[in-house]
Amino acid sequence: MTMLGLRYDLRAPAFAGVTHAELYAACLDQCAWAEARGFDVVALSEHHGVDDGYVSAPVTLAAAIAGRTKRLQINIAAVLVPLHDPVRLAEQLAVVQLVSGGRLSLVAGMGYRDEEFQMAGVDRRRRGRLLDEYVGVMRQAWSGEPFEWRGRTVRATPAPPSPPMVLIGGSTEKAARRAARLHAGFFPAIADAELAAAYEDECARQGFTGFVVMPGGPGFVHVCNDPERDWARIAPHALYDAQTYAAWQPPGQRSQVHVAGNTLDELRSSGVYRVVTPDECLALAEEYGRVLLHPLMGGLSPALAWESLELFERAVLPRLRTAS
């Protein structure tokens, strides 16, 4: 069975000519559309203080999506945990878990952009220790029972019937071992068998049976009947998305969707951004076992996004169902 997903960061660069109000409305409509057509999951991202208005409150957006859907799984990948008060974050996530009927999961990330730590008043050098501590605080909070934290009694209510699933993100061996040590799943930013091996080794040390969710396949897929025509429309958005993301990466940071390229040819050859025919989309689904659509990538207009989604529904989805 092919996994079908949507991804949103809702960036609106100035050149795109689209407003955040339009993007958020389209996101909610597309999530409802996707659920009705059997999609599995929507993934949301988090960053702060970006000129293009990158999603800064994914928990709030997750609640809005929960209100428009009944079955679609909602994954926040990632929550930048050290930037938050862990008790308030736990309360907000608990409410989304309640209103969604238990459909929420999150990848707990440390964050890496200096600007965000400065904005939050958090020492970036402490991010690993804070992540460890805050994951533990959130888990205690989700019990609904009082507990002691930093010299005060804390109680977070209402407690969700079941806590959100927590995975740990990262692209290093240290992150893999942290995930095992915290008795959490591991969601590496890059498909690296050595990371999975390090995680499994540490799980064995901890006596914990965990799991790894490896990324795979393109980060952006647009379906059309004339890829050359649509590449011309999509190229400025893809170049913007790739170049700004690459500019944020500190030394040693690795990601499946990181493209170190400054030209359209480099983006196209990377395989991260794919503008494909319905037949080519089916081939991707067969190769990776999943299709992840990022319909509003880089401020793409909702109208262009809907062209792709509607063609996917007409020319790809029925054949995927037949194949399964």
C-alpha positions in Angstrom: 0.0 0.0 0.0 1.5 3.4 -1.0 1.7 5.9 1.8 0.2 9.3 0.7 1.1 12.5 2.5 1.0 16.2 2.4 3.6 18.6 3.8 3.3 22.3 4.6 5.5 25.1 5.8 3.4 27.9 4.3 6.1 30.3 3.2 5.1 33.4 1.3 8.1 35.1 -0.2 7.5 38.5 -1.6 7.9 37.6 -5.2 5.2 34.9 -5.0 2.3 37.3 -4.9 0.3 35.2 -2.5 -0.9 36.1 1.0 -0.6 34.0 4.1 -4.4 34.1 4.5 -4.7 32.5 1.1 -2.1 29.8 1.9 -3.6 28.9 5.2 -7.1 28.6 3.7 -5.8 26.5 0.9 -3.9 24.3 3.4 -7.0 23.5 5.3 -9.1 22.9 2.2 -6.4 20.6 0.8 -6.2 18.6 4.0 -10.0 18.0 3.9 -9.6 17.1 0.2 -6.8 14.7 1.0 -8.7 12.9 3.8 -11.7 12.4 1.5 -9.4 10.7 -1.0 -7.7 8.4 1.4 -4.4 10.2 2.2 -2.6 9.0 5.3 -0.8 11.9 6.9 -0.1 15.6 6.8 3.3 16.9 8.1 3.9 20.4 9.4 7.2 22.2 10.1 8.3 25.0 12.5 10.7 27.9 12.2 10.6 31.4 13.6 11.4 34.9 12.6 11.7 34.2 8.8 10.9 37.0 6.4 8.5 34.7 4.4 6.4 33.8 7.4 7.4 30.2 7.7 5.0 28.4 10.0 5.8 29.5 13.5 2.8 27.9 15.4 2.4 24.4 14.0 0.5 23.2 17.0 -2.2 25.8 16.3 -2.3 24.7 12.7 -2.5 21.1 13.7 -5.6 21.9 15.8 -7.2 23.7 12.8 -6.5 20.6 10.6 -7.9 18.3 13.3 -11.1 20.4 13.1 -11.4 19.9 9.3 -10.6 16.1 9.3 -11.6 12.9 11.1 -9.0 10.3 10.1 -5.9 12.0 8.7 -2.8 11.6 10.8 -1.2 14.8 11.9 2.6 14.9 12.3 4.6 17.9 13.4 8.1 17.4 12.0 9.7 18.9 13.9 8.7 20.7 17.1 11.7 22.7 18.1 11.4 21.7 21.7 14.1 23.8 23.4 12.5 27.0 22.2 9.3 26.3 24.2 8.2 26.2 27.8 7.7 22.4 28.0 4.7 22.5 30.3 2.8 24.9 28.0 3.9 22.9 25.0 2.6 19.7 26.6 -0.7 21.3 27.4 -1.1 22.6 23.8 -0.2 19.2 22.3 -2.6 17.4 24.7 -5.5 19.6 23.5 -4.7 18.8 19.9 -4.5 15.1 20.8 -7.9 15.4 22.4 -9.7 17.3 19.7 -8.1 15.0 17.0 -9.1 11.8 18.6 -5.5 10.7 19.1 -4.1 11.5 15.6 -1.2 13.6 16.6 2.5 12.7 16.5 5.6 14.8 16.7 9.3 14.7 15.9 11.1 16.4 18.8 13.9 18.5 17.3 16.6 20.6 18.9 16.6 23.4 16.3 19.8 24.8 14.8 19.2 28.4 13.6 21.0 30.9 15.8 18.4 33.6 15.2 15.7 31.4 16.7 17.6 30.7 19.9 18.4 34.4 20.2 14.7 35.3 19.7 13.6 32.8 22.3 16.3 33.8 24.8 17.7 30.3 24.9 21.4 29.4 25.0 21.9 27.3 21.9 24.7 25.4 23.5 22.2 23.9 26.0 19.8 22.6 23.3 20.7 19.0 23.7 20.3 19.0 27.5 17.1 21.0 27.2 15.7 18.5 24.7 16.4 15.6 27.0 14.9 17.4 30.0 11.8 18.8 28.2 10.8 15.5 26.6 10.7 14.0 30.1 8.7 17.0 31.4 6.1 16.6 28.6 5.7 12.9 29.3 5.1 13.6 33.0 2.7 16.4 32.1 0.6 14.1 29.9 -0.1 11.8 32.9 -2.3 14.6 34.3 -0.7 13.9 37.7 1.2 16.5 39.8 5.0 16.3 39.6 8.0 18.4 40.7 10.0 20.3 38.2 12.7 22.9 38.9 11.5 23.4 42.4 7.8 23.8 41.8 4.7 21.5 41.6 3.3 21.2 38.1 0.1 19.7 37.0 -1.1 19.8 33.3 -4.8 19.1 32.7 -6.7 17.8 30.9 -4.6 14.8 30.2 -5.0 13.1 26.8 -6.4 9.6 26.8 -3.1 8.6 25.2 0.0 10.7 24.8 1.1 11.9 21.4 3.7 9.6 19.8 7.2 11.2 20.2 10.0 10.6 17.8 13.5 12.2 18.1 14.9 13.9 15.0 18.5 14.5 14.0 21.2 13.6 11.5 24.0 12.4 13.8 24.9 9.3 15.7 24.5 11.3 18.9 20.9 12.0 17.9 20.3 8.4 17.2 21.6 7.3 20.6 19.6 10.1 22.2 16.4 8.7 20.7 17.0 5.3 22.1 18.1 6.6 25.5 14.8 8.6 25.7 12.8 5.5 24.7 11.4 7.2 21.6 11.2 6.4 17.9 13.9 7.9 15.7 13.2 10.1 12.7 16.5 10.9 11.1 16.7 13.9 8.7 18.6 11.7 6.2 18.4 8.1 5.1 21.6 6.7 6.6 21.9 3.0 7.5 24.7 3.9 10.0 22.3 6.1 11.9 19.8 3.3 12.1 22.5 0.9 13.3 23.6 3.3 16.0 20.0 3.7 17.2 19.4 -0.1 17.3 22.7 -0.6 19.1 21.7 1.9 21.8 18.2 0.4 22.0 19.8 -2.9 22.8 21.8 -1.3 25.5 18.7 0.4 27.0 16.5 -2.8 26.8 14.1 -0.8 24.6 12.4 -2.0 21.4 12.2 1.1 19.2 11.6 1.9 15.6 13.1 4.1 12.9 11.2 6.1 10.3 13.6 6.7 7.4 12.9 9.5 5.0 12.7 8.6 1.3 11.7 9.9 -2.0 11.4 13.5 -3.3 10.5 16.3 -1.0 8.3 18.0 -3.6 6.2 16.3 -6.3 4.0 18.2 -8.7 1.9 16.2 -11.2 1.1 17.7 -14.6 0.8 16.7 -18.3 3.5 19.1 -19.4 6.5 19.1 -17.1 8.5 21.6 -19.1 5.7 24.1 -19.0 5.2 23.7 -15.3 8.9 23.7 -14.4 9.0 27.2 -15.8 6.2 28.2 -13.4 7.7 26.3 -10.4 11.4 27.1 -10.9 11.5 30.4 -9.0 9.8 28.8 -6.0 11.9 25.7 -6.0 15.1 27.8 -6.3 14.0 30.0 -3.5 13.1 27.0 -1.3 16.4 25.2 -1.9 18.7 28.2 -1.6 17.1 29.6 1.6 17.1 26.2 3.2 20.7 25.5 2.2 21.7 28.9 3.7 20.4 27.9 7.1 22.4 24.7 7.4 25.3 24.8 9.9 28.4 22.7 9.2 27.6 19.0 9.6 23.9 19.4 9.3 22.5 16.8 6.9 19.0 16.5 5.4 17.3 14.4 2.7 15.9 17.5 1.2 19.0 19.7 1.3 20.1 20.7 -2.2 23.5 22.5 -2.6 22.6 24.0 -5.9 22.1 27.4 -7.4 20.7 26.6 -10.8 17.5 24.9 -12.1 19.5 22.1 -13.7 21.1 21.3 -10.3 17.7 21.2 -8.7 16.2 19.0 -11.3 19.2 16.6 -11.2 19.0 16.4 -7.4 15.8 14.4 -7.5 14.5 16.4 -4.4 12.1 18.5 -6.6 10.1 16.5 -9.1 7.7 17.8 -11.7 6.3 14.6 -13.3 3.6 13.2 -15.5 1.0 10.8 -14.0 3.0 7.8 -15.3 6.2 9.2 -13.7 4.4 9.8 -10.4 3.2 6.1 -10.4 6.8 5.0 -11.0 7.9 7.1 -8.0 5.2 5.5 -5.9 6.4 2.1 -6.9 10.0 2.9 -6.2 9.6 4.5 -2.8 6.3 3.2 -1.5 5.1 6.7 -0.8 4.2 10.0 -2.4 4.7 13.2 -0.4 3.1 16.2 -2.0 4.2 19.7 -0.9 1.5 21.6 -2.8 2.2 25.2 -1.7 6.0 24.9 -1.7 7.9 28.2 -1.8 4.7 30.2 -2.0 3.2 28.4 -5.0 -0.2 29.8 -5.9 -3.1 27.7 -4.6 -4.5 27.6 -8.2 -1.3 25.9 -9.5 -1.3 23.5 -6.5 -4.9 22.5 -7.1 -4.1 21.7 -10.8 -1.6 19.2 -9.6 -3.8 17.7 -6.9 -6.8 17.4 -9.2 -4.7 15.6 -11.8 -3.3 13.3 -9.2 -6.8 12.4 -8.2 -7.9 11.8 -11.8 -4.9 10.1 -13.3 -2.8 8.7 -10.5 -4.9 7.8 -7.5 -7.2 5.3 -9.3 -4.2 3.4 -10.6 -2.5 3.3 -7.2 -5.7 1.8 -5.7 -5.8 -0.8 -8.5 -2.2 -1.7 -8.0 -2.7 -2.2 -4.2 
